[in-house]
C-alpha cells in the first residue's frame, strides 16, 4: 500500500509540473516559426493580405530575444503578457476578459527594415504548433498566422 501511495504521489507531481510548462505562454513561443498568412477580417468579408515576412523564419529565444531571417537578418526582442481589458470582437460584441498580448520588435538599420508588431491578442492552437496574433481596429482586424517549423 505504501508503494501505491508513493506511485500516485509521484504521478500527481509529474502531471502538475508538466502542466505548468504548458500553461506558460512564454515557453510555448520559444522556437522557430514561419508566418503563413495574414488575413484582413471584416464583418461580412475576409481578404488575404500579402506580407513581405512570409518568406523567412522567425526565431524566438527563451531570453526574450528574437530574429527574423530571409535575405537579411533582423534582430530584436519579443515580449508577452496577460492583460485584462474591454474591447469589441469581430462580431461587434463588447468583451471583457484576460487576453494574451504579444509584441515583436525587430530591426536591421543597415537594410532599413523594421518590424514593430503589437498583437492585441495572441493564441496558440493545435498543441502549440500554431500561433495566431490579432490586431483589432475600429472596423476590421488582422489575423497573423504563424506555424512552428
VEXFITI-128087 format. One record per residue (C-alpha): residue number from 1; residue in three letters; x negated, y negated, z. Coordinates in steps of 0.25 Angstrom, whole numbers, plus 5000, padded with zeros to 4 digits. Each point is the difference from the previous one (the first is absolute). Example, Ala and Ser with C-alpha at 12.3 -4.5 7.8 and 13.67 -1.06 7.14 Angstrom:
# residues 2
(mivex 1,"ala",(4951,5018,5031)) (mivex 2,"ser",(4994,4986,4998)) 
//
This chain:
# residues 149
(mivex 1,"unk",(5000,5000,5000)) (mivex 2,"unk",(4988,4991,5003)) (mivex 3,"unk",(4995,5002,4986)) (mivex 4,"unk",(5013,4997,4994)) (mivex 5,"unk",(5001,4987,5008)) (mivex 6,"unk",(4986,4996,4995)) (mivex 7,"unk",(5003,5003,4986)) (mivex 8,"unk",(5013,4992,5000)) (mivex 9,"unk",(4993,4988,5007)) (mivex 10,"unk",(4989,5001,4989)) (mivex 11,"unk",(5009,5000,4988)) (mivex 12,"unk",(5008,4988,5006)) (mivex 13,"unk",(4988,4992,5002)) (mivex 14,"unk",(4995,5003,4985)) (mivex 15,"unk",(5014,4996,4995)) (mivex 16,"unk",(5000,4988,5008)) (mivex 17,"unk",(4986,4995,4996)) (mivex 18,"unk",(5002,5004,4985)) (mivex 19,"unk",(5013,4992,5000)) (mivex 20,"unk",(4993,4988,5005)) (mivex 21,"unk",(4991,4999,4988)) (mivex 22,"unk",(5012,5002,4990)) (mivex 23,"unk",(5007,4988,5007)) (mivex 24,"unk",(4988,4991,4999)) (mivex 25,"unk",(5002,4993,4986)) (mivex 26,"unk",(4985,4995,5000)) (mivex 27,"unk",(4996,5014,5000)) (mivex 28,"unk",(5009,5003,4988)) (mivex 29,"unk",(4994,4990,4991)) (mivex 30,"unk",(4986,5004,5001)) (mivex 31,"unk",(4995,5006,4987)) (mivex 32,"unk",(5001,4997,4985)) (mivex 33,"unk",(5012,4995,4993)) (mivex 34,"unk",(5005,4997,4986)) (mivex 35,"unk",(5010,4989,4997)) (mivex 36,"unk",(5010,5008,4992)) (mivex 37,"unk",(5011,4990,4997)) (mivex 38,"unk",(5006,4986,5003)) (mivex 39,"unk",(5015,4998,4999)) (mivex 40,"unk",(5008,4987,5001)) (mivex 41,"unk",(5013,5004,5007)) (mivex 42,"unk",(5012,4991,4998)) (mivex 43,"unk",(5014,5002,5005)) (mivex 44,"unk",(5005,5007,4987)) (mivex 45,"unk",(4987,5003,4992)) (mivex 46,"unk",(4986,5005,5002)) (mivex 47,"unk",(4988,4997,4991)) (mivex 48,"unk",(4986,5005,4999)) (mivex 49,"unk",(4990,4989,5001)) (mivex 50,"unk",(4986,5002,4995)) (mivex 51,"unk",(4988,4999,5010)) (mivex 52,"unk",(4985,4998,4997)) (mivex 53,"unk",(4998,5009,5012)) (mivex 54,"unk",(5006,5013,4995)) (mivex 55,"unk",(4986,5004,4993)) (mivex 56,"unk",(4991,5001,5012)) (mivex 57,"unk",(5000,5006,5014)) (mivex 58,"unk",(5002,4994,5014)) (mivex 59,"unk",(4992,5006,5012)) (mivex 60,"unk",(5005,4997,5014)) (mivex 61,"unk",(4990,5003,5011)) (mivex 62,"unk",(5003,5002,5015)) (mivex 63,"unk",(4992,4988,5004)) (mivex 64,"unk",(5010,4990,4992)) (mivex 65,"unk",(4991,4998,4988)) (mivex 66,"unk",(5005,5003,4986)) (mivex 67,"unk",(4995,5000,4986)) (mivex 68,"unk",(5007,5000,4986)) (mivex 69,"unk",(4991,5005,4989)) (mivex 70,"unk",(5003,5000,4985)) (mivex 71,"unk",(4989,4993,4991)) (mivex 72,"unk",(4996,4992,5012)) (mivex 73,"unk",(5001,5002,5015)) (mivex 74,"unk",(5009,4991,5009)) (mivex 75,"unk",(4996,5001,5015)) (mivex 76,"unk",(5008,4995,5012)) (mivex 77,"unk",(5010,5005,5011)) (mivex 78,"unk",(5013,5006,5003)) (mivex 79,"unk",(5009,4999,5012)) (mivex 80,"unk",(5013,5006,5004)) (mivex 81,"unk",(5009,4997,5012)) (mivex 82,"unk",(5015,5002,5004)) (mivex 83,"unk",(5008,4987,5001)) (mivex 84,"unk",(5014,4998,5004)) (mivex 85,"unk",(5008,4991,4991)) (mivex 86,"unk",(5013,4996,4993)) (mivex 87,"unk",(5002,5001,4985)) (mivex 88,"unk",(5009,5003,4989)) (mivex 89,"unk",(4998,5013,4993)) (mivex 90,"unk",(5001,5003,4985)) (mivex 91,"unk",(5015,5002,5002)) (mivex 92,"unk",(5002,4987,5006)) (mivex 93,"unk",(5002,5006,5014)) (mivex 94,"unk",(4995,4992,5012)) (mivex 95,"unk",(4990,5009,5007)) (mivex 96,"unk",(4992,4999,5013)) (mivex 97,"unk",(4990,5011,5004)) (mivex 98,"unk",(4986,5004,5002)) (mivex 99,"unk",(4992,5001,4987)) (mivex 100,"unk",(4986,5002,4995)) (mivex 101,"unk",(4993,4988,4994)) (mivex 102,"unk",(4987,5003,4991)) (mivex 103,"unk",(4990,4990,4996)) (mivex 104,"unk",(4990,5003,4989)) (mivex 105,"unk",(4989,4989,4998)) (mivex 106,"unk",(4989,5003,4990)) (mivex 107,"unk",(4991,4991,4992)) (mivex 108,"unk",(4988,4999,4990)) (mivex 109,"unk",(4996,4986,4999)) (mivex 110,"unk",(4990,5003,4989)) (mivex 111,"unk",(5011,5006,4991)) (mivex 112,"unk",(5011,4990,5005)) (mivex 113,"unk",(5009,5010,5004)) (mivex 114,"unk",(5009,5000,5012)) (mivex 115,"unk",(5011,5009,5007)) (mivex 116,"unk",(5007,4994,5011)) (mivex 117,"unk",(5013,5008,5002)) (mivex 118,"unk",(5009,5000,5012)) (mivex 119,"unk",(5010,5011,5000)) (mivex 120,"unk",(5012,4996,5008)) (mivex 121,"unk",(5003,5014,5002)) (mivex 122,"unk",(4992,5013,4998)) (mivex 123,"unk",(5004,5014,5001)) (mivex 124,"unk",(4993,5014,4998)) (mivex 125,"unk",(5008,5011,4992)) (mivex 126,"unk",(4998,5014,4997)) (mivex 127,"unk",(4991,5005,5011)) (mivex 128,"unk",(4991,4987,4999)) (mivex 129,"unk",(4996,5002,4986)) (mivex 130,"unk",(5008,4988,4995)) (mivex 131,"unk",(5000,4986,5005)) (mivex 132,"unk",(5011,4990,4996)) (mivex 133,"unk",(4998,4985,5003)) (mivex 134,"unk",(5011,4990,4999)) (mivex 135,"unk",(5000,4985,4998)) (mivex 136,"unk",(5013,4993,5002)) (mivex 137,"unk",(5005,4987,4994)) (mivex 138,"unk",(5013,4993,5000)) (mivex 139,"unk",(5006,5006,4987)) (mivex 140,"unk",(4991,5012,4998)) (mivex 141,"unk",(4989,5009,5006)) (mivex 142,"unk",(4988,5007,4994)) (mivex 143,"unk",(4996,5014,5003)) (mivex 144,"unk",(4986,5005,4999)) (mivex 145,"unk",(4998,5015,5000)) (mivex 146,"unk",(4986,5006,5003)) (mivex 147,"unk",(4997,5015,4999)) (mivex 148,"unk",(4989,5006,5008)) (mivex 149,"unk",(4988,5006,4992)) 
//
